[in-house]
Amino acid sequence: VADGIRGATTARRIDGAVRRGPPVTIFVDDRPLQCFMGESVAAALLAAGADAFRRSVARDEPRGPFCLMGVCQECALRIDGRVEASCRVPVGEGMRIERMRR
Ligand code: FES
């Protein structure tokens, strides 16, 4: 999976009149990523510049979030050891995220 994560918390974030929760650090493929309470894991990764969250089983193509409401499962990630739809899981301090090859 192409990395895509730039690590900066402002890579794709709107500045200005946005109120955010307190900063937290999650670990994506063992790399720290700062994000904010109240965000979903998918939103945190998208904000950091990630496009590919996993690879498709059939064609080994990059896959990423599509619906952002828990329906398509294209945002699946291993979160603290469990495969979950990352758009439905809020970030938490020290959370461990693994992008799956397939
Ligand atoms: S983006 Fe569709 S389930 Fe998460």
Backbone and ligand atoms as CSV (ligand in chain L), in Angstrom:
chain,resi,resn,atom,element,x,y,z
A,1,VAL,N,N,0.853,-1.173,0.000
A,1,VAL,CA,C,0.000,0.000,0.000
A,1,VAL,C,C,0.896,1.233,0.000
A,2,ALA,N,N,0.629,2.114,-0.929
A,2,ALA,CA,C,1.377,3.369,-0.939
A,2,ALA,C,C,1.099,4.097,0.356
A,3,ASP,N,N,2.109,4.711,0.921
A,3,ASP,CA,C,1.962,5.327,2.233
A,3,ASP,C,C,0.970,6.475,2.183
A,4,GLY,N,N,1.306,7.516,1.472
A,4,GLY,CA,C,0.380,8.623,1.293
A,4,GLY,C,C,0.229,9.546,2.475
A,5,ILE,N,N,0.597,9.104,3.664
A,5,ILE,CA,C,0.403,9.945,4.846
A,5,ILE,C,C,1.558,10.913,4.971
A,6,ARG,N,N,1.219,12.176,4.973
A,6,ARG,CA,C,2.249,13.205,5.070
A,6,ARG,C,C,2.586,13.532,6.522
A,7,GLY,N,N,1.750,13.101,7.422
A,7,GLY,CA,C,2.049,13.273,8.836
A,7,GLY,C,C,1.639,14.605,9.414
A,8,ALA,N,N,1.520,15.593,8.602
A,8,ALA,CA,C,1.135,16.907,9.118
A,8,ALA,C,C,-0.356,16.918,9.407
A,9,THR,N,N,-0.739,17.516,10.492
A,9,THR,CA,C,-2.156,17.542,10.846
A,9,THR,C,C,-2.920,18.532,9.989
A,10,THR,N,N,-2.229,19.328,9.229
A,10,THR,CA,C,-2.906,20.338,8.425
A,10,THR,C,C,-2.925,19.991,6.946
A,11,ALA,N,N,-2.485,18.797,6.564
A,11,ALA,CA,C,-2.367,18.457,5.156
A,11,ALA,C,C,-3.658,18.729,4.382
A,12,ARG,N,N,-4.787,18.312,4.906
A,12,ARG,CA,C,-6.065,18.497,4.211
A,12,ARG,C,C,-7.106,19.091,5.143
A,13,ARG,N,N,-6.693,19.813,6.137
A,13,ARG,CA,C,-7.655,20.339,7.099
A,13,ARG,C,C,-8.081,21.762,6.747
A,14,ILE,N,N,-9.312,22.055,7.078
A,14,ILE,CA,C,-9.826,23.407,6.905
A,14,ILE,C,C,-9.346,24.232,8.094
A,15,ASP,N,N,-8.794,25.373,7.818
A,15,ASP,CA,C,-8.371,26.268,8.880
A,15,ASP,C,C,-9.476,27.293,9.133
A,16,GLY,N,N,-9.348,27.993,10.217
A,16,GLY,CA,C,-10.284,29.072,10.479
A,16,GLY,C,C,-11.321,28.682,11.511
A,17,ALA,N,N,-12.582,28.879,11.163
A,17,ALA,CA,C,-13.658,28.760,12.139
A,17,ALA,C,C,-14.103,27.322,12.364
A,18,VAL,N,N,-13.155,26.438,12.606
A,18,VAL,CA,C,-13.474,25.049,12.918
A,18,VAL,C,C,-13.034,24.781,14.339
A,19,ARG,N,N,-13.954,24.355,15.155
A,19,ARG,CA,C,-13.613,24.025,16.532
A,19,ARG,C,C,-13.259,22.540,16.600
A,20,ARG,N,N,-12.083,22.240,17.128
A,20,ARG,CA,C,-11.639,20.847,17.190
A,20,ARG,C,C,-11.513,20.413,18.637
A,21,GLY,N,N,-11.552,19.104,18.829
A,21,GLY,CA,C,-11.327,18.540,20.145
A,21,GLY,C,C,-9.855,18.593,20.496
A,22,PRO,N,N,-9.504,18.129,21.677
A,22,PRO,CA,C,-8.103,18.111,22.084
A,22,PRO,C,C,-7.282,17.210,21.170
A,23,PRO,N,N,-6.003,17.542,20.974
A,23,PRO,CA,C,-5.158,16.698,20.131
A,23,PRO,C,C,-4.889,15.347,20.787
A,24,VAL,N,N,-4.827,14.322,19.961
A,24,VAL,CA,C,-4.458,12.978,20.394
A,24,VAL,C,C,-3.481,12.408,19.368
A,25,THR,N,N,-2.732,11.419,19.789
A,25,THR,CA,C,-1.810,10.752,18.875
A,25,THR,C,C,-2.252,9.314,18.670
A,26,ILE,N,N,-2.399,8.950,17.411
A,26,ILE,CA,C,-2.647,7.552,17.060
A,26,ILE,C,C,-1.412,7.048,16.327
A,27,PHE,N,N,-1.321,5.760,16.142
A,27,PHE,CA,C,-0.170,5.179,15.446
A,27,PHE,C,C,-0.676,4.423,14.227
A,28,VAL,N,N,-0.224,4.861,13.065
A,28,VAL,CA,C,-0.641,4.244,11.812
A,28,VAL,C,C,0.551,3.501,11.245
A,29,ASP,N,N,0.419,2.200,11.174
A,29,ASP,CA,C,1.547,1.353,10.746
A,29,ASP,C,C,2.793,1.728,11.549
A,30,ASP,N,N,2.605,1.886,12.841
A,30,ASP,CA,C,3.660,2.183,13.826
A,30,ASP,C,C,4.218,3.602,13.745
A,31,ARG,N,N,3.626,4.458,12.932
A,31,ARG,CA,C,4.088,5.855,12.861
A,31,ARG,C,C,3.085,6.763,13.564
A,32,PRO,N,N,3.566,7.664,14.407
A,32,PRO,CA,C,2.631,8.546,15.115
A,32,PRO,C,C,1.948,9.532,14.174
A,33,LEU,N,N,0.687,9.774,14.443
A,33,LEU,CA,C,-0.076,10.748,13.668
A,33,LEU,C,C,-0.922,11.553,14.640
A,34,GLN,N,N,-0.744,12.855,14.629
A,34,GLN,CA,C,-1.555,13.691,15.498
A,34,GLN,C,C,-2.891,13.980,14.832
A,35,CYS,N,N,-3.957,13.827,15.584
A,35,CYS,CA,C,-5.290,14.150,15.104
A,35,CYS,C,C,-6.073,14.724,16.283
A,36,PHE,N,N,-7.389,14.758,16.187
A,36,PHE,CA,C,-8.173,15.459,17.206
A,36,PHE,C,C,-9.358,14.612,17.661
A,37,MET,N,N,-9.613,14.638,18.957
A,37,MET,CA,C,-10.781,13.941,19.496
A,37,MET,C,C,-12.018,14.404,18.738
A,38,GLY,N,N,-12.897,13.465,18.503
A,38,GLY,CA,C,-14.119,13.775,17.773
A,38,GLY,C,C,-14.039,13.415,16.305
A,39,GLU,N,N,-12.842,13.169,15.813
A,39,GLU,CA,C,-12.692,12.754,14.421
A,39,GLU,C,C,-12.812,11.235,14.341
A,40,SER,N,N,-13.238,10.757,13.191
A,40,SER,CA,C,-13.163,9.314,12.957
A,40,SER,C,C,-11.737,8.971,12.525
A,41,VAL,N,N,-11.397,7.704,12.639
A,41,VAL,CA,C,-10.082,7.262,12.165
A,41,VAL,C,C,-9.939,7.568,10.671
A,42,ALA,N,N,-10.985,7.324,9.899
A,42,ALA,CA,C,-10.930,7.601,8.462
A,42,ALA,C,C,-10.674,9.088,8.207
A,43,ALA,N,N,-11.355,9.957,8.929
A,43,ALA,CA,C,-11.165,11.404,8.744
A,43,ALA,C,C,-9.736,11.803,9.087
A,44,ALA,N,N,-9.181,11.213,10.132
A,44,ALA,CA,C,-7.807,11.544,10.524
A,44,ALA,C,C,-6.818,11.145,9.437
A,45,LEU,N,N,-7.012,9.956,8.864
A,45,LEU,CA,C,-6.095,9.508,7.813
A,45,LEU,C,C,-6.275,10.330,6.536
A,46,LEU,N,N,-7.513,10.615,6.186
A,46,LEU,CA,C,-7.742,11.438,4.994
A,46,LEU,C,C,-7.136,12.826,5.179
A,47,ALA,N,N,-7.303,13.389,6.364
A,47,ALA,CA,C,-6.749,14.714,6.640
A,47,ALA,C,C,-5.227,14.711,6.554
A,48,ALA,N,N,-4.634,13.574,6.852
A,48,ALA,CA,C,-3.173,13.464,6.810
A,48,ALA,C,C,-2.665,13.161,5.401
A,49,GLY,N,N,-3.574,12.968,4.458
A,49,GLY,CA,C,-3.145,12.764,3.077
A,49,GLY,C,C,-3.235,11.351,2.564
A,50,ALA,N,N,-3.732,10.416,3.367
A,50,ALA,CA,C,-3.833,9.023,2.912
A,50,ALA,C,C,-4.978,8.875,1.917
A,51,ASP,N,N,-4.736,8.181,0.845
A,51,ASP,CA,C,-5.775,7.860,-0.122
A,51,ASP,C,C,-6.104,6.371,-0.079
A,52,ALA,N,N,-5.078,5.540,-0.037
A,52,ALA,CA,C,-5.271,4.086,-0.042
A,52,ALA,C,C,-5.239,3.567,1.384
A,53,PHE,N,N,-6.309,2.903,1.782
A,53,PHE,CA,C,-6.384,2.327,3.120
A,53,PHE,C,C,-6.060,0.841,3.082
A,54,ARG,N,N,-6.240,0.208,1.932
A,54,ARG,CA,C,-5.976,-1.222,1.786
A,54,ARG,C,C,-5.873,-1.531,0.299
A,55,ARG,N,N,-5.671,-2.813,-0.039
A,55,ARG,CA,C,-5.634,-3.257,-1.439
A,55,ARG,C,C,-6.804,-4.205,-1.671
A,56,SER,N,N,-7.366,-4.169,-2.873
A,56,SER,CA,C,-8.483,-5.058,-3.163
A,56,SER,C,C,-8.002,-6.500,-3.270
A,57,VAL,N,N,-8.882,-7.414,-2.900
A,57,VAL,CA,C,-8.533,-8.829,-2.930
A,57,VAL,C,C,-8.405,-9.313,-4.367
A,58,ALA,N,N,-9.368,-8.985,-5.206
A,58,ALA,CA,C,-9.410,-9.547,-6.551
A,58,ALA,C,C,-8.326,-8.990,-7.469
A,59,ARG,N,N,-8.078,-7.675,-7.407
A,59,ARG,CA,C,-7.184,-7.066,-8.401
A,59,ARG,C,C,-6.006,-6.328,-7.794
A,60,ASP,N,N,-5.861,-6.416,-6.496
A,60,ASP,CA,C,-4.745,-5.775,-5.811
A,60,ASP,C,C,-4.666,-4.279,-6.136
A,61,GLU,N,N,-5.818,-3.639,-6.149
A,61,GLU,CA,C,-5.873,-2.216,-6.440
A,61,GLU,C,C,-6.080,-1.426,-5.144
A,62,PRO,N,N,-5.608,-0.187,-5.098
A,62,PRO,CA,C,-5.801,0.609,-3.880
A,62,PRO,C,C,-7.275,0.916,-3.642
A,63,ARG,N,N,-7.676,0.845,-2.386
A,63,ARG,CA,C,-9.053,1.117,-2.002
A,63,ARG,C,C,-9.047,2.141,-0.874
A,64,GLY,N,N,-10.062,2.978,-0.849
A,64,GLY,CA,C,-10.159,3.982,0.191
A,64,GLY,C,C,-11.607,4.297,0.492
A,65,PRO,N,N,-11.855,5.128,1.482
A,65,PRO,CA,C,-13.219,5.445,1.892
A,65,PRO,C,C,-14.069,5.955,0.727
A,66,PHE,N,N,-15.340,5.537,0.738
A,66,PHE,CA,C,-16.260,5.954,-0.319
A,66,PHE,C,C,-17.497,6.599,0.276
A,67,CYS,N,N,-18.177,5.897,1.175
A,67,CYS,CA,C,-19.457,6.414,1.673
A,67,CYS,C,C,-19.296,7.269,2.937
A,68,LEU,N,N,-18.309,6.962,3.754
A,68,LEU,CA,C,-18.079,7.635,5.032
A,68,LEU,C,C,-19.279,7.588,5.964
A,69,MET,N,N,-20.056,6.503,5.834
A,69,MET,CA,C,-21.178,6.324,6.767
A,69,MET,C,C,-21.392,4.859,7.127
A,70,GLY,N,N,-20.356,4.041,6.968
A,70,GLY,CA,C,-20.417,2.674,7.469
A,70,GLY,C,C,-21.087,1.660,6.573
A,71,VAL,N,N,-21.312,1.978,5.311
A,71,VAL,CA,C,-22.029,1.066,4.432
A,71,VAL,C,C,-21.093,0.267,3.519
A,72,CYS,N,N,-20.138,0.920,2.898
A,72,CYS,CA,C,-19.364,0.266,1.825
A,72,CYS,C,C,-18.216,-0.615,2.329
A,73,GLN,N,N,-17.711,-0.370,3.484
A,73,GLN,CA,C,-16.582,-1.112,4.072
A,73,GLN,C,C,-15.256,-0.887,3.336
A,74,GLU,N,N,-15.197,0.080,2.452
A,74,GLU,CA,C,-13.955,0.356,1.724
A,74,GLU,C,C,-12.895,0.984,2.624
A,75,CYS,N,N,-13.285,1.433,3.786
A,75,CYS,CA,C,-12.350,2.083,4.702
A,75,CYS,C,C,-11.812,1.123,5.760
A,76,ALA,N,N,-12.001,-0.174,5.541
A,76,ALA,CA,C,-11.626,-1.153,6.572
A,76,ALA,C,C,-10.153,-1.055,6.940
A,77,LEU,N,N,-9.910,-1.028,8.222
A,77,LEU,CA,C,-8.557,-1.005,8.775
A,77,LEU,C,C,-8.543,-1.911,10.003
A,78,ARG,N,N,-7.360,-2.361,10.364
A,78,ARG,CA,C,-7.225,-3.088,11.626
A,78,ARG,C,C,-6.985,-2.036,12.702
A,79,ILE,N,N,-7.911,-1.924,13.627
A,79,ILE,CA,C,-7.870,-0.910,14.671
A,79,ILE,C,C,-7.782,-1.609,16.011
A,80,ASP,N,N,-6.676,-1.424,16.688
A,80,ASP,CA,C,-6.421,-2.117,17.956
A,80,ASP,C,C,-6.715,-3.611,17.831
A,81,GLY,N,N,-6.293,-4.181,16.701
A,81,GLY,CA,C,-6.378,-5.625,16.505
A,81,GLY,C,C,-7.655,-6.141,15.887
A,82,ARG,N,N,-8.642,-5.268,15.675
A,82,ARG,CA,C,-9.916,-5.702,15.086
A,82,ARG,C,C,-10.151,-4.993,13.772
A,83,VAL,N,N,-10.646,-5.711,12.778
A,83,VAL,CA,C,-10.978,-5.098,11.499
A,83,VAL,C,C,-12.293,-4.341,11.659
A,84,GLU,N,N,-12.230,-3.047,11.348
A,84,GLU,CA,C,-13.402,-2.190,11.549
A,84,GLU,C,C,-13.539,-1.209,10.383
A,85,ALA,N,N,-14.740,-0.722,10.179
A,85,ALA,CA,C,-14.975,0.377,9.243
A,85,ALA,C,C,-14.458,1.647,9.921
A,86,SER,N,N,-13.349,2.170,9.435
A,86,SER,CA,C,-12.680,3.269,10.132
A,86,SER,C,C,-13.488,4.561,10.140
A,87,CYS,N,N,-14.473,4.674,9.263
A,87,CYS,CA,C,-15.303,5.883,9.267
A,87,CYS,C,C,-16.272,5.897,10.436
A,88,ARG,N,N,-16.416,4.770,11.124
A,88,ARG,CA,C,-17.363,4.675,12.246
A,88,ARG,C,C,-16.669,4.568,13.593
A,89,VAL,N,N,-15.339,4.698,13.596
A,89,VAL,CA,C,-14.595,4.542,14.842
A,89,VAL,C,C,-13.917,5.867,15.192
A,90,PRO,N,N,-14.260,6.448,16.334
A,90,PRO,CA,C,-13.593,7.697,16.734
A,90,PRO,C,C,-12.157,7.427,17.181
A,91,VAL,N,N,-11.281,8.391,16.919
A,91,VAL,CA,C,-9.887,8.241,17.339
A,91,VAL,C,C,-9.801,8.261,18.858
A,92,GLY,N,N,-8.763,7.633,19.365
A,92,GLY,CA,C,-8.497,7.629,20.801
A,92,GLY,C,C,-6.999,7.645,21.031
A,93,GLU,N,N,-6.589,8.210,22.130
A,93,GLU,CA,C,-5.160,8.322,22.435
A,93,GLU,C,C,-4.480,6.954,22.385
A,94,GLY,N,N,-3.394,6.876,21.625
A,94,GLY,CA,C,-2.582,5.666,21.565
A,94,GLY,C,C,-3.142,4.552,20.700
A,95,MET,N,N,-4.224,4.813,19.993
A,95,MET,CA,C,-4.844,3.782,19.162
A,95,MET,C,C,-3.851,3.279,18.117
A,96,ARG,N,N,-3.864,1.980,17.860
A,96,ARG,CA,C,-2.947,1.370,16.886
A,96,ARG,C,C,-3.741,1.007,15.629
A,97,ILE,N,N,-3.315,1.561,14.498
A,97,ILE,CA,C,-3.998,1.363,13.236
A,97,ILE,C,C,-3.065,0.631,12.284
A,98,GLU,N,N,-3.563,-0.384,11.617
A,98,GLU,CA,C,-2.777,-1.070,10.590
A,98,GLU,C,C,-3.569,-1.044,9.282
A,99,ARG,N,N,-2.889,-0.589,8.235
A,99,ARG,CA,C,-3.503,-0.714,6.923
A,99,ARG,C,C,-3.233,-2.113,6.409
A,100,MET,N,N,-4.233,-2.701,5.789
A,100,MET,CA,C,-4.120,-4.099,5.388
A,100,MET,C,C,-3.686,-4.201,3.943
A,101,ARG,N,N,-2.830,-5.153,3.669
A,101,ARG,CA,C,-2.404,-5.385,2.277
A,101,ARG,C,C,-3.583,-5.854,1.459
A,102,ARG,N,N,-4.450,-6.667,2.066
A,102,ARG,CA,C,-5.646,-7.157,1.371
A,102,ARG,C,C,-6.782,-7.262,2.349
L,1,FES,S1,S,-16.234,4.662,3.939
L,1,FES,FE1,FE,-17.857,3.271,3.574
L,1,FES,S2,S,-17.932,2.094,5.376
L,1,FES,FE2,FE,-16.412,3.565,5.780
